[in-house]
Amino acid sequence: MSAPGSSPGADIVQPFPAQIPEPARMPVRPLVLYPDARLHRAAGPIAAPAAAVRALAADVLDTLGAVSAMGLTAIHIGQPERVAVIRLQPDEPHAVYVDPVVAWASPERASHPEGSVSMPGVVEPVERPARIRVRYRDLDGAEREEAEGLRAACLQHEIDQLDGIFWIDRLSRLRRDRVLKRYAKLRAQRARTEP
């Protein structure tokens, strides 16, 4: 989900346990860009040893910071595993979600602007449940979280990505077509200006 004031298209909360120490751990991984088919494939549950999950979470966090995103999944860096990292503000601690699922969603709806680092330069409002409860594991065990507002929207956006649902799939056909046209135009402009 796009961070307000961040670079256009950057993907999308209170302190969480099991914080990964900040900067200079692992190299930043390249992003998977739309229309890559991996963005529409569901990630499998985590079966890797704890050390491998921590290393993957560290890579996702490093990449999240490098692209000024609010949230990022392992799928965005080409790993089909159910790991997401969220940090709504650069000065806030990040949260790592392993195998997250929405366990409950409110009937009330809210709209927030969304975009993706995998489709840079386009943002569109997306309507989702206003409050949710997420079941997940952090890097040390099991937790539950209730979220509302921007945090709820960000969690749903990243869980959708882990389920193989790209953010534009939540738009009406007309709005999705407009987003795709804007993105095609931006890609063509970039192709003309890049060496």
N, C-alpha and C positions, 0 to 999 in steps of 0.2 A: 504494500500500500504506500502511496506517495507521501513523503514527509512534507508538511508545510514549509516552504522556503528552501527545500532541497532541490536537487536537479530534477527536471521533469521526468516523470515515469518511475521514480524510485519506489520500490516496493515498501508495502506495509507488512512500562506499564508499572509500576510499583516494584520494589525490590523482591527478588526471588532467591530461594536457596540455590546452592551449587553454582556460584558465580565463577566464570572462567576468568583468570587474570587477564587484564587488558594488554594492549598492543604488542606487536612484534613477536608473534609465536610462529605462525604458519604462513606460507605464501597465499596470496589472494588467488582464488580459482577463477577461471574464465566463466562468464555467464552464458547460459543457454538462452538463445534469442528466438522470439516468435518469427516464423511459424514452426519451429522445431517440434516434431511429434512427441518428444519426451515431455513437453509441457501439458499434454493431454493424457498422460499415463499415470495411473495411481501408483503411489509409492507403497512398497511392502513394509510390513512391520519390522521393527528392529530386532535382529537376532545376533548382531555382532557383539563381541566382547566389550566391556565397559570402556576400555582404553581406546578402542576404535571409534566408539560413539563420541567420546570426549574429543578426539582428534577431528572428527567430522564436524562436531558442533563448533570447535575453534575455527575451522576453515569457513564455515557459514558466517560466524561472527566477524571474522576478518573481512570477508567479502561485503557483508552488510555495512560495516564501517567505511569501506573504501568507496561504496556507491551511494553513501548517505541515505540509506534506506531505513524504514521503520521496522520492517520484517522481511525475512528471507527464509527460504526452505532449502533443504539439500537438493531438491529437484532443480532449483535455479542454477546450481553449480554442477549439474550433471549426475548427481547421485540419487538413485531412486529409493531413498530411505525416508522414513517418517520422522524427520528432525526439522524443527523450525526454531528460529531465534527472533525475538522481538525486543525492540528498544524504541519507544515512542519519541524520546528526546535524546540527543547526543550526550547530555550530562546525567542521564538516568542509568541505573544498572540495567543490564539486559536479562532476558528470561529465556531459558532453553526448554523446549517442549519436545519430549520424545513420545512418539505414538499418540499424538493428541486427537481427540474426537469431541465433537459437540454432543454433550449428554442431555442438554435441555436448551430450548430457545423460547423466548417470550413471544407472545402473539403480537406485541407492539413492534412497529418497524421504525427504522431510522435510515437516513440517507447520508453517505459520506463520499467525498471524492476519492476515487481509487485509480491506480495505475500499476505498472509493473516495470521492474528493471529489465525484464525480458521483452518489453515493448516500449522502449524509452520515447518520451516526448508526448504521450497522449494520456489524458486523465478524463474521467467521466464519473458522475455520481452513480453510486450503486446502492440500492435499498436492501437492507438485511434486517434480521431480528435485532431489536434495540438492546436486549440483554441476553446473555448466554451463560451456561455453565459448561466448562471444559474439563474433560477427564484426560489426564496425561501423566507421564513420569518425568521428573526432572533428572538431573544426572546422578542423583543419590537415592531415588526411591519414587514413591507415588504421592501425588498431590491432586487437589481439585481446585478449580478457580472459578469464581463467578466474575463476569465482566460486563461492563456497559459502556456506551459511548464509543469513542475512538478505539479503545482497547478491544471491545467486542467486535467491531468492524475489522480490525487488523487480524485478530485471531481467526475469524471466519474466512477472511481472504486467504490466509496462509494455509488453513486446514483444507479449504477448497483446492488449493494448488496441490497439496499432498494427495487429495482424492482424484486428481486428474482434471479438475475443473478450472480452466483458465478464467481470469476475472471477467473478460468480455463475454463469456458464456452466460453471465448473470444479466446481461443487457437485452433489451428488446431487439428484434432483428433489425429494425430501422437504425437504432442507436449503435448497434454493433457494426453495421455496414458503414456508418459515418466514421466511426473510430478506425476501422480498417482502411478507409480511404485516406484519412489524415495520416495514419502510420505509413502507408505506401508513399505518400507525398514526402514525408520526412525522410524516409529511407532513400528515395530518389535524390533529394537535395543533398543528403550526406554523401551519397555515392559520387555526385558531381564534384564535391568539394574535397574529398579525400584523395590523397596521392596514389 
